[in-house]
Amino acid sequence: MPINLFDILDGLERALPILGGLTGHPEIGTLAGRLLDIAESEIERRRAATGRTRSEVLADAKAAYAEAKTANEDLKKLGHE
Amino acid sequence: MRHSRKLIPLILIVLITTACPSSSDLDHMASASNELAHDTLTANRVVAEFFKAGKIPLEAKDKIAVKLGVIGDKGNKFNEILIQLDAKYPQGTLPPSDLAFVRQNLSELRQLYTDIVADLLPFGAQKAVSDLNKHISAIEKVVQ
């Protein structure tokens, strides 16, 4: 039976907040949940990124850098608002 | 005449396999640059989540954010160079002079990455950028 990574991530997403609560560190569950969201979107992206031309790959990289720039500006603002 | 007919399929095979390489230097670099771009995006998001969860102090987060910003800018510049080379060499094979130019830009990117890994290690966030190393190595293999 093939392993479905999304099922595993989904299971972890449900289990980790409970584990965080049990250990008295709910922030661990929240952090793990957010990291799993990021991992899921990355897996989704890799699945979609097949059979593209070199120019399309480079255009995708350009768009990702633009997104990274926005994410970096948000990161710099964190804790200073 | 008979010989020339026999030669046609052979010539076609040679043309197909040499004129249109399935995976060129530039293909490898484009693929690695794309992964690097997405890794940089992921690293920014992951560090933000670590900070929100109280796992990274403000001062360290600010220091990492500045370095990730520089990596993003340099990485984007590197990708722009690849876009120009893609237009200049559609067959995907680069001459030595352009390879040297790419190598020079990559060396700068590599140093920035080495610095940021050292900053992230104490916070257990090294996974955020662990793929960067793999993808920079992939480009290095091509330009070596």
Backbone of each chain as ProteinMPNN parsed JSONL, in Angstrom:
{"seq_chain_A": "MPINLFDILDGLERALPILGGLTGHPEIGTLAGRLLDIAESEIERRRAATGRTRSEVLADAKAAYAEAKTANEDLKKLGHE", "coords_chain_A": {"N_chain_A": [[0.853, -1.197, 0.0], [0.702, 2.155, -0.987], [2.389, 4.922, 0.555], [0.769, 7.754, 1.694], [1.797, 10.905, 1.784], [0.449, 13.217, 2.457], [-1.577, 12.314, 4.126], [-0.083, 11.517, 6.302], [1.023, 13.973, 7.112], [-1.34, 15.274, 7.735], [-2.238, 13.733, 9.873], [-0.194, 14.216, 11.709], [-0.56, 16.921, 12.066], [-2.906, 16.949, 13.478], [-2.194, 15.592, 15.764], [-0.02, 16.921, 16.98], [-0.789, 19.466, 18.283], [-2.179, 18.427, 20.454], [-0.213, 16.992, 21.738], [1.447, 19.135, 22.383], [-0.183, 20.413, 24.264], [-0.331, 18.44, 26.246], [2.31, 18.313, 27.1], [2.572, 20.718, 28.263], [3.428, 22.816, 26.767], [1.973, 24.556, 24.721], [2.682, 26.189, 22.586], [4.467, 24.782, 21.096], [2.926, 22.95, 19.709], [1.449, 24.698, 18.089], [3.482, 25.914, 16.593], [4.541, 23.644, 15.303], [2.325, 22.927, 13.795], [2.127, 25.113, 12.022], [4.554, 24.831, 10.689], [4.094, 22.435, 9.414], [2.089, 23.186, 7.656], [3.566, 24.806, 5.931], [5.308, 22.879, 4.923], [3.484, 21.23, 3.59], [2.541, 22.927, 1.522], [4.872, 23.193, 0.109], [5.348, 20.569, -0.772], [3.17, 20.277, -2.433], [3.786, 22.187, -4.376], [6.119, 21.053, -5.518], [5.029, 18.769, -6.65], [3.484, 19.854, -8.665], [5.373, 20.982, -10.285], [6.435, 19.842, -12.888], [7.707, 18.758, -16.057], [8.296, 21.233, -17.24], [9.568, 23.959, -19.261], [12.94, 25.292, -19.521], [12.91, 28.098, -19.467], [10.434, 28.55, -18.284], [10.898, 27.475, -15.77], [12.848, 29.241, -14.811], [11.337, 31.574, -14.785], [9.505, 30.918, -12.841], [11.226, 30.801, -10.655], [11.928, 33.492, -10.485], [9.467, 34.613, -9.76], [9.193, 33.393, -7.271], [11.311, 34.551, -5.884], [10.383, 37.167, -5.771], [8.199, 36.797, -4.114], [9.56, 35.92, -1.875], [10.876, 38.222, -1.18], [8.807, 39.873, -0.258], [8.0, 38.271, 1.917], [10.309, 38.467, 3.421], [10.373, 41.198, 4.038], [8.14, 41.312, 5.69], [9.06, 39.646, 7.719], [11.163, 41.169, 8.747], [9.74, 43.27, 9.871], [8.421, 42.076, 11.974], [7.88, 42.078, 15.476], [8.527, 44.689, 15.707], [6.418, 46.342, 15.317]], "CA_chain_A": [[0.0, 0.0, 0.0], [1.561, 3.344, -1.046], [2.269, 5.862, 1.667], [0.307, 9.079, 1.287], [2.469, 11.884, 2.639], [-0.527, 14.195, 2.954], [-2.267, 11.693, 5.264], [0.853, 11.569, 7.434], [1.076, 15.366, 7.564], [-2.644, 15.568, 8.343], [-2.226, 13.06, 11.179], [0.729, 14.957, 12.586], [-1.164, 18.222, 12.351], [-3.923, 16.744, 14.522], [-1.579, 15.059, 16.993], [0.959, 17.81, 17.62], [-1.356, 20.384, 19.284], [-2.53, 17.639, 21.653], [1.077, 16.719, 22.379], [1.875, 20.41, 22.959], [-0.994, 20.63, 25.463], [0.053, 17.442, 27.26], [3.644, 18.607, 27.637], [2.545, 22.043, 28.889], [4.015, 23.805, 25.847], [1.076, 24.624, 23.55], [3.309, 26.906, 21.458], [5.145, 23.777, 20.256], [1.9, 22.421, 18.812], [1.13, 25.743, 17.107], [4.638, 26.039, 15.699], [4.612, 22.441, 14.459], [1.215, 23.016, 12.839], [2.483, 26.091, 10.992], [5.639, 24.254, 9.878], [3.481, 21.405, 8.559], [1.399, 23.916, 6.572], [4.613, 25.224, 4.985], [5.782, 21.647, 4.269], [2.427, 20.779, 2.674], [2.514, 23.775, 0.317], [6.1, 22.899, -0.629], [5.133, 19.284, -1.45], [2.208, 20.57, -3.507], [4.532, 22.904, -5.431], [7.012, 20.113, -6.192], [4.19, 17.873, -7.466], [2.993, 20.599, -9.844], [6.501, 21.476, -11.092], [7.032, 18.819, -13.759], [7.545, 18.949, -17.5], [8.353, 22.638, -17.647], [10.76, 24.36, -20.013], [13.932, 26.018, -18.717], [12.428, 29.478, -19.305], [9.334, 28.524, -17.304], [11.517, 27.223, -14.463], [13.495, 30.491, -14.401], [10.258, 32.534, -14.488], [8.975, 30.491, -11.538], [12.221, 31.234, -9.662], [11.796, 34.947, -10.383], [8.248, 34.865, -8.973], [9.463, 32.955, -5.888], [12.163, 35.576, -5.258], [9.52, 38.32, -5.49], [7.423, 36.404, -2.934], [10.517, 35.859, -0.751], [11.161, 39.623, -0.81], [7.676, 40.303, 0.57], [8.078, 37.512, 3.173], [11.455, 39.007, 4.159], [9.969, 42.506, 4.584], [7.247, 40.994, 6.822], [9.91, 39.091, 8.784], [11.916, 42.282, 9.343], [8.81, 44.092, 10.662], [7.958, 41.329, 13.148], [8.445, 42.493, 16.75], [8.842, 46.129, 15.693], [5.215, 47.139, 15.011]], "C_chain_A": [[0.89, 1.248, 0.0], [1.322, 4.286, 0.131], [1.828, 7.213, 1.121], [0.864, 10.107, 2.274], [1.48, 12.895, 3.23], [-1.298, 13.643, 4.153], [-1.393, 11.763, 6.509], [0.889, 12.982, 8.019], [-0.216, 15.75, 8.281], [-2.715, 14.977, 9.752], [-1.358, 13.804, 12.172], [0.116, 16.285, 13.018], [-2.211, 18.106, 13.464], [-3.273, 16.374, 15.858], [-0.714, 16.08, 17.735], [0.365, 18.837, 18.596], [-1.71, 19.662, 20.583], [-1.254, 17.374, 22.458], [1.606, 17.985, 23.064], [1.135, 20.695, 24.26], [-0.574, 19.706, 26.594], [1.396, 17.775, 27.905], [3.694, 19.991, 28.303], [3.188, 23.117, 28.033], [3.155, 23.905, 24.591], [1.699, 25.314, 22.346], [4.043, 25.93, 20.529], [4.156, 23.216, 19.236], [1.561, 23.405, 17.714], [2.255, 25.875, 16.087], [4.703, 24.847, 14.739], [3.523, 22.46, 13.389], [1.539, 23.958, 11.693], [3.596, 25.543, 10.075], [5.098, 23.181, 8.937], [2.725, 22.045, 7.391], [2.409, 24.299, 5.485], [5.113, 24.0, 4.206], [4.772, 21.157, 3.233], [2.422, 21.593, 1.384], [3.755, 23.517, -0.54], [5.96, 21.579, -1.405], [4.207, 19.482, -2.659], [2.916, 21.23, -4.691], [5.414, 21.939, -6.236], [6.229, 19.151, -7.095], [3.783, 18.551, -8.775], [4.132, 20.951, -10.805], [7.161, 20.365, -11.905], [6.784, 19.181, -15.225], [7.566, 20.385, -17.957], [9.622, 22.927, -18.444], [11.698, 25.124, -19.075], [13.46, 27.454, -18.449], [11.303, 29.551, -18.281], [9.88, 28.333, -15.889], [12.138, 28.519, -13.927], [12.456, 31.562, -14.058], [9.631, 32.209, -13.137], [9.907, 30.947, -10.418], [12.108, 32.739, -9.422], [10.575, 35.314, -9.518], [8.47, 34.495, -7.505], [10.344, 33.967, -5.162], [11.343, 36.82, -4.914], [8.695, 38.046, -4.226], [8.314, 36.392, -1.683], [10.844, 37.263, -0.257], [10.058, 40.16, 0.104], [7.731, 39.611, 1.938], [9.211, 38.05, 4.048], [11.117, 40.37, 4.776], [9.058, 42.299, 5.79], [8.068, 40.495, 8.009], [10.677, 40.209, 9.502], [11.021, 43.142, 10.247], [8.39, 43.406, 11.961], [8.665, 41.787, 14.414], [8.772, 43.971, 16.808], [7.608, 46.989, 15.428], [4.807, 47.965, 16.235]], "O_chain_A": [[1.739, 1.397, 0.879], [0.204, 4.422, 0.628], [2.441, 7.75, 0.198], [0.457, 10.167, 3.434], [1.652, 13.365, 4.354], [-1.636, 14.381, 5.078], [-1.871, 12.026, 7.612], [0.801, 13.175, 9.231], [-0.198, 16.451, 9.293], [-3.184, 15.62, 10.691], [-1.735, 13.998, 13.328], [0.252, 16.714, 14.164], [-2.387, 19.016, 14.274], [-3.73, 16.779, 16.926], [-0.682, 16.1, 18.965], [0.957, 19.067, 19.651], [-1.559, 20.214, 21.673], [-1.225, 17.511, 23.681], [2.142, 17.927, 24.171], [1.728, 21.155, 25.236], [-0.473, 20.121, 27.748], [1.597, 17.551, 29.099], [4.728, 20.389, 28.84], [3.466, 24.214, 28.518], [3.535, 23.412, 23.529], [1.298, 25.061, 21.21], [4.222, 26.2, 19.342], [4.487, 23.029, 18.065], [1.401, 23.024, 16.554], [2.016, 25.94, 14.882], [4.894, 25.01, 13.534], [3.748, 22.07, 12.243], [1.266, 23.651, 10.532], [3.584, 25.758, 8.863], [5.574, 23.031, 7.812], [2.721, 21.515, 6.28], [2.152, 24.141, 4.292], [5.318, 24.066, 2.993], [5.146, 20.726, 2.142], [2.313, 21.038, 0.291], [3.698, 23.61, -1.766], [6.397, 21.48, -2.551], [4.43, 18.936, -3.739], [2.681, 20.882, -5.848], [5.454, 21.997, -7.465], [6.701, 18.767, -8.165], [3.74, 17.927, -9.835], [3.898, 21.189, -11.99], [8.305, 19.992, -11.646], [5.789, 19.819, -15.571], [6.929, 20.731, -18.951], [10.623, 22.222, -18.314], [11.305, 25.545, -17.986], [13.596, 27.959, -17.335], [11.227, 30.5, -17.502], [9.394, 28.942, -14.935], [11.98, 28.856, -12.753], [12.667, 32.364, -13.148], [9.269, 33.109, -12.38], [9.458, 31.416, -9.372], [12.184, 33.199, -8.283], [10.643, 36.2, -8.667], [7.999, 35.19, -6.605], [10.156, 34.218, -3.971], [11.58, 37.456, -3.886], [8.511, 38.925, -3.383], [7.896, 36.791, -0.596], [11.063, 37.473, 0.936], [10.334, 40.817, 1.108], [7.539, 40.245, 2.975], [9.089, 38.087, 5.273], [11.524, 40.664, 5.901], [9.172, 43.006, 6.791], [7.812, 40.867, 9.154], [10.815, 40.186, 10.725], [11.479, 43.674, 11.258], [8.044, 44.074, 12.935], [9.892, 41.88, 14.446], [9.241, 44.465, 17.834], [7.712, 48.211, 15.325], [3.821, 48.7, 16.183]]}, "seq_chain_B": "MRHSRKLIPLILIVLITTACPSSSDLDHMASASNELAHDTLTANRVVAEFFKAGKIPLEAKDKIAVKLGVIGDKGNKFNEILIQLDAKYPQGTLPPSDLAFVRQNLSELRQLYTDIVADLLPFGAQKAVSDLNKHISAIEKVVQ", "coords_chain_B": {"N_chain_B": [[24.074, 6.351, -53.635], [22.442, 4.47, -52.309], [23.959, 4.206, -50.015], [23.809, 6.776, -48.966], [21.115, 6.884, -48.28], [21.053, 5.087, -46.2], [22.51, 6.476, -44.416], [20.972, 8.628, -43.596], [19.038, 8.125, -41.398], [20.932, 7.748, -39.377], [22.294, 10.219, -39.299], [20.146, 11.812, -38.513], [19.668, 10.812, -35.939], [22.056, 11.527, -34.668], [21.859, 14.327, -34.879], [19.551, 14.825, -33.371], [20.335, 13.952, -30.846], [22.532, 15.544, -30.269], [22.101, 18.253, -30.957], [19.843, 18.966, -29.541], [20.108, 18.768, -26.492], [18.912, 16.871, -23.72], [19.274, 17.535, -21.11], [20.894, 20.195, -20.111], [23.784, 22.22, -19.097], [22.719, 24.671, -18.349], [20.092, 23.929, -17.84], [20.349, 22.432, -15.478], [21.325, 24.433, -13.777], [19.198, 26.268, -13.824], [17.186, 24.75, -12.669], [18.285, 24.304, -10.1], [18.506, 26.969, -9.235], [15.846, 27.676, -9.12], [14.928, 25.987, -7.066], [16.449, 27.028, -5.009], [15.377, 29.591, -4.813], [12.78, 29.014, -3.876], [13.493, 27.797, -1.5], [14.582, 29.953, -0.121], [12.339, 31.523, 0.231], [10.841, 29.759, 1.845], [12.561, 29.608, 4.067], [12.393, 32.234, 5.101], [9.695, 32.223, 5.911], [9.657, 30.136, 7.78], [11.45, 31.008, 9.769], [10.043, 33.227, 10.643], [7.849, 31.945, 11.817], [9.143, 30.563, 13.887], [10.001, 32.714, 15.413], [7.537, 33.881, 16.167], [6.618, 31.858, 17.794], [8.214, 32.179, 19.91], [10.733, 31.028, 19.917], [13.017, 32.087, 18.878], [15.01, 34.795, 19.765], [14.352, 38.39, 19.515], [16.561, 39.986, 18.606], [18.267, 38.124, 17.373], [16.547, 37.163, 15.412], [16.203, 39.461, 13.87], [18.797, 39.781, 12.877], [19.1, 37.464, 11.325], [17.034, 37.913, 9.516], [17.981, 40.116, 8.071], [20.167, 38.935, 6.775], [18.858, 36.949, 5.282], [17.46, 38.599, 3.606], [19.519, 39.707, 2.088], [20.48, 37.373, 0.868], [18.222, 36.74, -0.665], [18.172, 38.933, -2.436], [20.671, 38.662, -3.755], [20.38, 36.097, -4.778], [18.251, 36.471, -6.503], [19.465, 38.162, -8.308], [21.338, 36.413, -9.356], [19.6, 34.614, -10.574], [18.533, 36.283, -12.526], [20.749, 36.595, -14.129], [20.931, 34.011, -15.129], [18.569, 33.985, -16.622], [19.204, 35.791, -18.631], [21.333, 34.397, -19.81], [19.966, 32.176, -20.685], [18.455, 33.239, -22.733], [20.505, 33.992, -24.403], [21.946, 31.656, -24.959], [20.261, 29.394, -26.182], [20.588, 26.66, -26.581], [21.646, 25.771, -24.271], [24.248, 25.205, -23.383], [27.086, 26.557, -21.887], [29.723, 28.882, -22.716], [33.241, 28.929, -21.608], [33.886, 31.538, -20.575], [31.451, 32.636, -19.692], [30.729, 30.716, -17.862], [32.639, 31.166, -15.91], [31.831, 33.655, -14.998], [29.336, 33.043, -13.892], [30.203, 31.34, -11.883], [31.606, 33.089, -10.232], [29.552, 34.732, -9.208], [28.106, 32.801, -7.871], [29.851, 32.009, -5.873], [29.795, 34.154, -4.129], [27.185, 33.969, -3.232], [27.274, 31.508, -1.949], [28.938, 32.058, 0.273], [27.313, 33.783, 1.76], [25.266, 32.054, 2.398], [26.598, 30.155, 4.0], [27.157, 31.716, 6.225], [24.564, 32.206, 7.219], [23.6, 29.703, 7.947], [25.198, 29.125, 10.128], [24.151, 31.002, 11.885], [21.588, 30.045, 12.275], [21.761, 27.482, 13.347], [22.028, 27.352, 16.283], [19.366, 27.624, 17.067], [17.964, 25.444, 16.322], [16.76, 25.581, 13.885], [17.798, 24.763, 11.568], [16.815, 23.128, 9.607], [15.284, 24.724, 8.088], [16.908, 25.861, 6.191], [18.345, 23.793, 5.196], [18.067, 22.55, 2.726], [19.051, 24.461, 1.04], [21.812, 24.183, 0.935], [22.092, 21.787, -0.454], [21.048, 22.52, -2.943], [22.694, 24.625, -3.746], [25.038, 23.206, -3.953], [24.357, 21.606, -6.104], [24.377, 23.457, -8.212], [27.032, 24.177, -8.099], [28.334, 21.832, -8.865], [27.814, 21.819, -11.571], [29.113, 24.118, -12.523], [31.751, 23.652, -11.936]], "CA_chain_B": [[22.684, 6.694, -53.28], [22.009, 3.527, -51.287], [24.685, 4.539, -48.795], [23.293, 8.026, -48.396], [19.822, 6.585, -47.643], [21.332, 4.437, -44.923], [23.11, 7.463, -43.507], [19.987, 9.625, -43.144], [18.587, 7.904, -40.01], [22.073, 7.932, -38.474], [22.499, 11.67, -39.159], [19.027, 12.34, -37.713], [19.893, 10.439, -34.531], [23.146, 12.372, -34.158], [21.335, 15.696, -34.731], [18.591, 14.878, -32.253], [20.995, 13.778, -29.545], [23.546, 16.569, -29.981], [21.576, 19.617, -31.1], [18.83, 19.219, -28.526], [20.411, 17.996, -25.304], [17.756, 16.811, -22.838], [19.581, 18.161, -19.831], [22.114, 20.953, -20.322], [24.332, 22.951, -17.953], [21.77, 25.709, -17.97], [18.917, 23.258, -17.26], [20.692, 22.108, -14.085], [21.432, 25.691, -13.027], [17.848, 26.828, -13.706], [16.467, 23.927, -11.693], [18.844, 24.585, -8.769], [18.162, 28.347, -8.897], [14.424, 27.66, -8.756], [14.826, 25.388, -5.725], [17.066, 28.004, -4.106], [14.394, 30.671, -4.643], [11.709, 28.526, -3.003], [14.103, 27.571, -0.175], [14.725, 31.272, 0.51], [10.977, 31.874, 0.649], [10.503, 28.885, 2.978], [13.395, 29.993, 5.217], [11.788, 33.446, 5.665], [8.441, 31.859, 6.582], [9.944, 29.283, 8.945], [12.065, 31.85, 10.811], [8.932, 34.034, 11.184], [7.072, 31.083, 12.725], [9.989, 30.312, 15.069], [9.98, 33.935, 16.224], [6.191, 34.016, 16.739], [6.482, 30.844, 18.842], [9.141, 32.514, 20.988], [11.905, 30.147, 19.875], [14.175, 32.886, 18.451], [14.899, 36.163, 20.29], [14.197, 39.472, 18.522], [17.841, 40.425, 18.041], [18.746, 37.075, 16.451], [15.612, 37.146, 14.27], [16.526, 40.624, 13.03], [20.079, 39.514, 12.218], [18.834, 36.447, 10.297], [16.178, 38.542, 8.491], [18.835, 40.947, 7.205], [20.954, 38.031, 5.915], [17.949, 36.317, 4.302], [17.161, 39.635, 2.61], [20.671, 39.793, 1.181], [20.471, 36.132, 0.075], [17.143, 36.879, -1.648], [18.596, 39.89, -3.475], [21.768, 38.07, -4.544], [19.816, 34.944, -5.483], [17.45, 37.015, -7.599], [20.43, 38.676, -9.292], [21.885, 35.208, -9.983], [18.547, 34.087, -11.454], [18.444, 37.195, -13.674], [21.887, 36.254, -15.008], [20.55, 32.769, -15.825], [17.535, 34.331, -17.612], [19.931, 36.389, -19.761], [22.098, 33.328, -20.48], [18.967, 31.312, -21.335], [18.11, 33.898, -24.004], [21.713, 34.067, -25.234], [22.366, 30.293, -25.352], [19.07, 28.518, -26.079], [20.951, 25.233, -26.548], [21.88, 25.47, -22.856], [25.65, 24.962, -23.037], [27.732, 27.854, -21.729], [31.161, 28.958, -22.979], [34.016, 29.079, -20.37], [33.855, 32.896, -20.009], [30.193, 32.815, -18.964], [30.773, 29.812, -16.707], [33.451, 31.85, -14.897], [30.976, 34.721, -14.475], [28.342, 32.38, -13.044], [30.95, 30.808, -10.736], [31.933, 34.234, -9.374], [28.314, 35.104, -8.516], [27.726, 31.696, -6.993], [30.767, 32.012, -4.742], [29.277, 35.173, -3.217], [25.957, 33.399, -2.668], [27.706, 30.419, -1.076], [29.454, 32.653, 1.509], [26.151, 34.281, 2.499], [24.55, 30.887, 2.907], [27.404, 29.584, 5.084], [26.946, 32.596, 7.377], [23.211, 32.098, 7.791], [23.47, 28.384, 8.591], [25.837, 29.277, 11.442], [23.229, 31.769, 12.728], [20.361, 29.286, 12.552], [22.033, 26.23, 14.068], [21.725, 27.361, 17.718], [17.932, 27.635, 17.329], [17.345, 24.223, 15.817], [15.987, 25.902, 12.673], [18.665, 24.493, 10.413], [16.028, 22.466, 8.557], [14.732, 25.783, 7.233], [17.802, 26.174, 5.078], [19.193, 22.635, 4.879], [17.994, 22.282, 1.287], [19.869, 25.452, 0.324], [23.141, 23.601, 0.721], [21.953, 20.774, -1.519], [20.805, 23.155, -4.237], [23.907, 25.36, -4.13], [25.987, 22.163, -4.393], [23.932, 21.168, -7.444], [24.873, 24.442, -9.176], [28.504, 24.119, -8.08], [28.768, 20.674, -9.663], [27.715, 22.167, -12.987], [30.084, 25.149, -12.927], [33.129, 23.267, -11.609]], "C_chain_B": [[22.175, 5.805, -52.15], [22.656, 3.837, -49.939], [24.123, 5.796, -48.125], [21.94, 7.798, -47.707], [20.023, 5.954, -46.278], [21.844, 5.442, -43.891], [22.084, 8.43, -42.906], [19.491, 9.363, -41.714], [19.705, 8.137, -39.0], [22.321, 9.42, -38.215], [21.398, 12.286, -38.285], [19.213, 12.049, -36.227], [20.963, 11.332, -33.899], [22.649, 13.808, -33.92], [20.419, 15.818, -33.524], [19.318, 14.827, -30.91], [22.042, 14.838, -29.247], [22.991, 17.983, -30.062], [20.549, 19.958, -30.035], [19.115, 18.39, -27.273], [19.238, 18.022, -24.331], [18.034, 17.524, -21.524], [20.931, 18.866, -19.931], [22.617, 21.563, -19.018], [23.288, 23.931, -17.417], [20.48, 25.121, -17.371], [19.161, 22.974, -15.78], [20.712, 23.368, -13.228], [20.05, 26.293, -12.798], [17.057, 26.079, -12.641], [16.954, 24.225, -10.274], [18.485, 25.998, -8.317], [16.697, 28.434, -8.449], [14.232, 27.091, -7.349], [15.352, 26.357, -4.671], [16.078, 29.142, -3.798], [13.29, 30.24, -3.678], [12.236, 28.238, -1.597], [14.209, 28.892, 0.585], [13.371, 31.743, 1.038], [10.585, 31.067, 1.897], [11.273, 29.306, 4.227], [12.821, 31.236, 5.89], [10.53, 33.105, 6.466], [8.699, 31.078, 7.869], [10.53, 30.119, 10.086], [10.985, 32.724, 11.456], [8.121, 33.214, 12.189], [7.85, 30.777, 14.005], [9.959, 31.527, 15.992], [8.623, 34.088, 16.912], [5.98, 33.045, 17.888], [7.445, 31.101, 20.003], [10.4, 31.664, 21.023], [13.172, 30.862, 19.414], [14.013, 34.29, 19.039], [14.903, 37.202, 19.178], [15.514, 39.843, 17.829], [18.368, 39.415, 17.009], [17.872, 37.013, 15.209], [15.938, 38.275, 13.306], [17.804, 40.379, 12.222], [19.878, 38.518, 11.051], [18.016, 37.055, 9.147], [17.012, 39.377, 7.52], [19.608, 40.044, 6.237], [20.072, 37.342, 4.865], [17.563, 37.311, 3.207], [18.28, 39.75, 1.588], [20.72, 38.55, 0.281], [19.412, 36.218, -1.035], [17.557, 37.796, -2.795], [19.679, 39.296, -4.384], [21.264, 36.886, -5.377], [19.01, 35.386, -6.692], [18.361, 37.522, -8.721], [21.028, 37.486, -10.081], [20.873, 34.627, -10.98], [18.384, 34.952, -12.703], [19.575, 36.926, -14.671], [21.539, 35.004, -15.816], [19.495, 33.043, -16.902], [18.204, 34.928, -18.863], [20.7, 35.321, -20.544], [21.168, 32.379, -21.241], [18.586, 31.891, -22.695], [19.294, 33.875, -24.972], [22.125, 32.696, -25.777], [21.182, 29.328, -25.231], [19.397, 27.033, -26.06], [21.343, 24.793, -25.152], [23.304, 25.189, -22.438], [26.386, 26.301, -23.006], [29.209, 27.806, -22.099], [31.916, 29.225, -21.666], [33.93, 30.467, -19.742], [32.579, 33.123, -19.194], [30.122, 31.908, -17.743], [31.549, 30.468, -15.573], [32.636, 32.951, -14.224], [29.94, 34.154, -13.497], [29.015, 31.913, -11.748], [31.247, 31.924, -9.717], [30.697, 34.66, -8.551], [27.891, 34.053, -7.5], [28.579, 31.678, -5.733], [30.31, 33.009, -3.672], [28.042, 34.646, -2.466], [26.285, 32.318, -1.642], [28.186, 30.966, 0.278], [28.296, 33.152, 2.383], [25.4, 33.13, 3.147], [25.281, 30.276, 4.098], [27.206, 30.397, 6.369], [25.596, 32.346, 8.04], [22.981, 30.743, 8.459], [24.061, 28.45, 9.991], [24.907, 30.024, 12.396], [22.023, 30.942, 13.159], [20.585, 28.044, 13.422], [21.674, 26.282, 15.56], [20.236, 27.275, 18.033], [17.216, 26.391, 16.795], [16.53, 24.448, 14.56], [16.777, 25.583, 11.414], [17.919, 23.82, 9.271], [15.498, 23.507, 7.559], [15.614, 26.056, 6.034], [18.661, 24.979, 4.653], [19.201, 22.321, 3.381], [18.82, 23.268, 0.47], [21.226, 24.873, -0.035], [23.125, 22.622, -0.447], [21.843, 21.452, -2.891], [21.986, 24.005, -4.701], [24.949, 24.352, -4.631], [25.664, 21.695, -5.807], [24.443, 22.135, -8.51], [26.394, 24.343, -9.26], [29.034, 22.972, -8.944], [28.781, 21.011, -11.15], [28.828, 23.131, -13.395], [31.534, 24.767, -12.628], [33.907, 22.847, -12.846]], "O_chain_B": [[21.574, 6.273, -51.183], [22.026, 3.752, -48.884], [23.983, 5.869, -46.905], [21.642, 8.423, -46.689], [19.289, 6.228, -45.329], [21.646, 5.29, -42.685], [22.307, 8.985, -41.83], [19.515, 10.276, -40.889], [19.47, 8.655, -37.908], [22.532, 9.837, -37.076], [21.656, 13.146, -37.444], [18.961, 12.898, -35.372], [20.817, 11.822, -32.779], [22.97, 14.426, -32.905], [20.496, 16.778, -32.758], [18.976, 15.545, -29.97], [22.412, 15.022, -28.088], [23.399, 18.838, -29.276], [20.403, 21.123, -29.666], [18.424, 17.402, -27.024], [18.627, 19.072, -24.13], [17.118, 18.059, -20.899], [21.981, 18.228, -19.848], [21.975, 21.446, -17.973], [23.019, 24.003, -16.218], [19.856, 25.735, -16.507], [18.304, 23.236, -14.936], [20.196, 23.386, -12.11], [19.756, 26.775, -11.704], [16.356, 26.679, -11.826], [16.15, 24.381, -9.355], [18.191, 26.21, -7.141], [16.361, 29.17, -7.521], [13.475, 27.635, -6.546], [14.781, 26.49, -3.588], [15.969, 29.589, -2.656], [12.907, 30.991, -2.781], [11.514, 28.413, -0.615], [13.956, 28.944, 1.788], [13.27, 32.287, 2.138], [10.068, 31.615, 2.871], [10.708, 29.355, 5.32], [12.764, 31.298, 7.118], [10.321, 33.628, 7.56], [8.066, 31.312, 8.898], [10.141, 29.95, 11.242], [11.002, 32.94, 12.667], [7.753, 33.701, 13.258], [7.268, 30.74, 15.089], [9.899, 31.381, 17.213], [8.562, 34.39, 18.104], [5.262, 33.347, 18.841], [7.485, 30.332, 20.963], [11.067, 31.589, 22.055], [14.272, 30.322, 19.536], [12.975, 34.918, 18.832], [15.375, 36.956, 18.069], [15.561, 39.993, 16.608], [18.843, 39.786, 15.935], [18.367, 36.835, 14.097], [15.952, 38.087, 12.09], [17.884, 40.724, 11.043], [20.408, 38.704, 9.956], [18.256, 36.765, 7.975], [16.786, 39.353, 6.31], [19.702, 40.332, 5.044], [20.477, 37.171, 3.715], [17.364, 36.94, 2.05], [18.036, 39.875, 0.387], [20.969, 38.658, -0.92], [19.656, 35.831, -2.178], [17.331, 37.489, -3.966], [19.615, 39.409, -5.608], [21.667, 36.701, -6.525], [19.069, 34.773, -7.758], [18.079, 37.344, -9.906], [21.197, 37.552, -11.299], [21.236, 34.205, -12.079], [18.132, 34.442, -13.794], [19.389, 37.016, -15.884], [21.806, 34.931, -17.015], [19.513, 32.421, -17.964], [17.828, 34.617, -19.993], [20.721, 35.333, -21.775], [21.525, 31.848, -22.293], [18.416, 31.164, -23.673], [19.123, 33.755, -26.185], [22.595, 32.584, -26.909], [21.112, 28.541, -24.288], [18.596, 26.227, -25.586], [21.377, 23.598, -24.86], [23.56, 24.956, -21.257], [26.326, 27.079, -23.959], [29.881, 26.81, -21.833], [31.311, 29.696, -20.703], [33.903, 30.585, -18.517], [32.624, 33.735, -18.126], [29.537, 32.269, -16.722], [31.17, 30.348, -14.408], [32.741, 33.153, -13.014], [29.704, 34.711, -12.425], [28.465, 32.072, -10.658], [31.149, 31.721, -8.507], [30.798, 34.914, -7.351], [27.389, 34.369, -6.421], [28.085, 31.366, -4.649], [30.42, 32.747, -2.474], [27.882, 34.845, -1.262], [25.645, 32.23, -0.593], [27.869, 30.391, 1.319], [28.304, 32.964, 3.599], [24.958, 33.22, 4.293], [24.653, 29.918, 5.095], [27.1, 29.836, 7.459], [25.495, 32.283, 9.265], [22.241, 30.655, 9.438], [23.496, 27.898, 10.935], [24.873, 29.718, 13.587], [21.501, 31.113, 14.261], [19.686, 27.618, 14.146], [21.066, 25.336, 16.063], [19.866, 26.896, 19.145], [15.988, 26.318, 16.826], [15.701, 23.614, 14.197], [16.462, 26.073, 10.329], [18.323, 23.919, 8.113], [15.295, 23.225, 6.378], [15.122, 26.441, 4.974], [19.586, 25.125, 3.854], [20.213, 21.88, 2.837], [19.239, 22.964, -0.646], [21.723, 25.044, -1.148], [24.011, 22.625, -1.302], [22.458, 21.018, -3.865], [22.253, 24.101, -5.899], [25.653, 24.61, -5.608], [26.559, 21.423, -6.606], [24.887, 21.711, -9.577], [26.974, 24.415, -10.343], [30.031, 23.111, -9.652], [29.647, 20.551, -11.895], [29.418, 22.992, -14.466], [32.452, 25.485, -13.025], [35.082, 22.493, -12.746]]}, "name": "protein", "num_of_chains": 2, "seq": "MPINLFDILDGLERALPILGGLTGHPEIGTLAGRLLDIAESEIERRRAATGRTRSEVLADAKAAYAEAKTANEDLKKLGHEMRHSRKLIPLILIVLITTACPSSSDLDHMASASNELAHDTLTANRVVAEFFKAGKIPLEAKDKIAVKLGVIGDKGNKFNEILIQLDAKYPQGTLPPSDLAFVRQNLSELRQLYTDIVADLLPFGAQKAVSDLNKHISAIEKVVQ"}
